[in-house]
Amino acid sequence: METITSDQQLTEAGYYWRELNGLRALVCLPLEQDGFVNGFSTRMGGVSSMPSDSLSLAGFHDDDAENILENRRRFLKLFPGQWSLAGCWQVHGADARVVSSVEDAKPAEDQLGETIYCDIIVSNADNVLAGVKTADCVPILIGDPRTRSFAAVHAGWRGTLATAVIEGVKRLSQEYGARPEGLRVAIGASAGSCCYEVGSEVIDAFSSRFPNGAKLFTPTRPGHALVDLIQANREQLESTGVKPERIHVAPLCTMCRTDLFFSYRQEKKLHGKVGRLMAVVGREQVTPR
Ligand SMILES: [Zn+2]
């Protein structure tokens, strides 16, 4: 596996690999040092056949629920302590779910009881891991060391267009009094500007929605361009007052690195089904003295 060259880049970007029982996840060190357990999953170390031993953490239409749940159990073991997963049924929008206690934490997916439709989860509760699922979309984890509140945001091109990450910052501020300048942000692997080609409907939507929207695109063939969703989300975060040096981007593209990650765009056509990654964040558990 080609990880030796990228490990140096990863370290410089503020990330390291955590490994356990064949599982691997990317952890954002500055977010961890600010008091937040966090991790971005990879495809290794699970029970799904995508192909074999794959850690697909969602996508109930593409895999059996029992595989997904076993994979989730394995994934959560990477994080010492007792955790309940708070999720949602993602709809590529900018609505948020507030999780006020561990009792309130549930996957909230169609197949697992009550469904909650949203793309942002905010909380300041102990023992709660807020999780979003992706396969090429941008996973964003946010922590506020002062109020110890946190958020997980799912932003594909539609969510980015809907300024989901701005909404995430707003909700942390409204619910918990978090100030943007104190936030720490980790942006995980997603379809990068090296690979992610979109058509004119996406180009037009961004160009008309944002003054600098056209700058996010590098033309390829007529009516098509590569889009930089990381840059778009970075600009949105900075527009709220988040400090550039407190935003940490994992320098990995899901479409380039299908050895490490699931990529909807690369794999759906090839295999008909594709696994899902998960990004989680929660506040570090403080042992009472
Ligand atoms: Zn790429």
Residues whose N, C-alpha, C, O or C-beta is under 5 A from the ligand:
A	BS01	ZN	G192 C194 C195 C253 M255 C256
